[in-house]
Amino acid sequence: MDDQSCVMEALRLAGSIILENGGETYRVEDTVDRLGRALGAVDVQSFSVPSGMFITVSFPDGTSQTKIYRAHGRGIHLKKVDDVNRISRLAAAGGVSPEEVLDALRKIQSDGPAFHPAWRLFANAASSAGFAAMFGGNWLDLLLAFLSGVFIQLLLDAIDRSGASRVIQSAVGGALCTLLPLLINHFAGVGLVDAITGGLLMPLVPGLAMTNAVQDAMRGDVLSGVGHGMQAVLTAALVAGGSVVATRAVWTLLM
């Protein structure tokens, strides 16, 4: 691979990692621009939206190349975003070749989760228990929220591995977060349903999408802001819709 192709692939890879792991669209453009100039480009023009990006690079010999990338899947892995920013800063400081940058970015892309799945499972369940306490639950409610959070996260992970869409995951997650507390209360007669349900629903709230929408809009990137905002609204609507359906089903069949 020649130097120009190596630079283009490095810029595409840097932008795609940030875009697909929870980074803001303005960060994609800023990182691609800075990294391209650090690797010897005369001019870098990039445009990013939540679903992809366009990159045009002009080189010292007068030639230019353009890449179009369509984002495939989105998740939350902020350590990868931070690692790409670190590589960009190292390149800007000098002494790093395009090949070294590309190799480092490929390693970042292939890295697995920053934490063991068991830790992520524990964090999700612990946050559910914490929110249950914030909503007025007692120690028993915290325990029920923790155990229910473990079960729900295991099931959602299984759904994700099956390749199901985010629509199904959000709707099923919202339904389970309401269904479990209602069933526990109905059959065991314990648990404050409102506190446990609220605690279980909070980890499903699309907080990162909401934050990115506000940041993009405030920076004048209206298109990306609206895109992230619609993603947040639709996810919240699916979670709420699943919760409503589960509530209606329990009240119809058991109450």
PyMOL commands that set and color helices and strands:
alter all, ss='L'
color gray80, all
select helices_A, chain A and resi 3-20+25-38+78-93+98-110+117-134+139-161+166-188+193-204+207-218+222-253
alter helices_A, ss='H'
color red, helices_A
select strands_A, chain A and resi 43-49+52-58+64-70
alter strands_A, ss='S'
color yellow, strands_A
deselect
rebuild
show_as cartoon
